Amino acid sequence: MPGKLIMNIVAAESTPEKEAEFNRWYNDKHVPMLMGFKGLKQTSRYRRIGDDAQSAKFVTVYEFDSKEAFDAFSKSPAFTAAIKDYEDKKEAVGFNMKWATAYELMKTWKQ
């Protein structure tokens, strides 16, 4: 029996003057590094609509096919390398993580 879909969601933003550099780094380096983990099935980034300053400007959703894959992710070489790169680059790109959390799929409805 397949595992349940797990979504790991990261809400972040950057300083306005570094936002273009932040997005280039996130899209072109950070996510591809994390996608090196075969248990990470899909990653999607979203930009906030409107000017709600209380909400993070960007949300990234990382999808895993099972809790086991999600649990293995943080121990993987891909994750370790991406976190090291994040630590090295976060100030240069103005990275500000607002929050992160994971959810397990309960039910899906489709039209």
C-alpha positions in Angstrom: 0.0 0.0 0.0 1.5 3.4 -1.0 2.2 6.0 1.7 0.2 9.1 2.0 1.3 12.3 0.3 3.4 14.6 2.6 3.8 18.3 1.9 6.6 20.2 3.5 5.8 23.9 3.2 8.4 26.7 3.6 7.3 30.3 3.8 10.1 32.8 3.1 10.9 36.2 1.7 13.9 38.4 1.0 14.8 42.0 1.4 13.3 44.0 -1.5 16.7 45.0 -2.8 17.9 41.4 -2.9 14.7 39.8 -4.1 15.7 39.1 -7.7 19.0 37.5 -6.5 17.1 35.5 -3.9 14.7 34.2 -6.5 17.5 33.3 -9.0 19.4 31.4 -6.2 16.3 29.7 -4.9 15.0 28.6 -8.4 18.3 27.9 -10.1 20.4 26.4 -7.2 18.6 25.7 -4.0 15.6 23.7 -5.3 17.7 21.8 -7.9 20.0 20.7 -5.1 17.1 19.5 -3.0 15.6 17.7 -6.0 18.7 15.5 -6.0 16.9 13.5 -3.4 14.9 10.9 -5.3 12.1 10.7 -2.7 11.2 14.4 -3.3 8.6 14.0 -6.1 7.7 17.6 -6.9 8.5 21.1 -5.7 6.3 24.2 -6.5 6.9 27.8 -5.6 4.1 30.4 -5.1 4.2 34.2 -4.8 1.7 36.0 -2.5 -1.1 37.8 -4.3 -1.7 41.3 -2.9 0.1 43.3 -0.2 -0.7 41.4 3.0 2.5 42.2 4.8 1.7 39.7 7.6 2.0 36.8 5.2 5.3 35.6 3.7 5.8 36.7 0.1 6.9 33.2 -1.1 5.8 29.7 -0.2 7.5 26.6 -1.5 5.7 23.2 -1.4 7.9 20.1 -1.4 5.9 16.9 -2.0 6.9 13.4 -0.9 5.1 10.1 -1.6 5.4 8.9 2.0 6.3 9.8 5.5 9.3 7.5 5.2 10.6 9.5 2.2 10.0 12.7 4.1 11.8 11.4 7.2 14.8 10.2 5.0 15.0 13.6 3.3 16.7 15.5 6.2 19.4 12.8 6.4 20.1 12.8 2.7 23.3 14.1 1.0 21.1 16.4 -1.2 19.5 18.0 1.9 22.9 18.3 3.7 24.5 20.1 0.7 21.5 22.4 0.1 21.5 23.4 3.8 25.2 24.1 3.8 24.7 26.3 0.6 21.7 28.0 2.3 23.9 28.8 5.4 26.6 30.2 3.1 24.2 32.3 1.0 21.3 33.3 3.2 22.7 36.8 4.1 23.9 37.5 0.5 20.4 36.9 -0.9 18.5 38.4 2.0 16.8 35.0 2.9 14.3 35.3 5.7 12.4 32.1 6.6 9.1 33.0 8.1 8.0 29.4 9.0 8.1 25.8 7.8 5.8 22.9 8.5 4.7 19.5 7.1 1.2 18.1 6.4 0.0 14.6 5.6 -2.8 14.2 3.0 -6.1 13.3 4.5 -8.4 13.3 1.5 -8.6 14.7 -2.0 -11.7 15.9 -3.9 -11.8 16.3 -7.7 -14.3 17.8 -10.1 
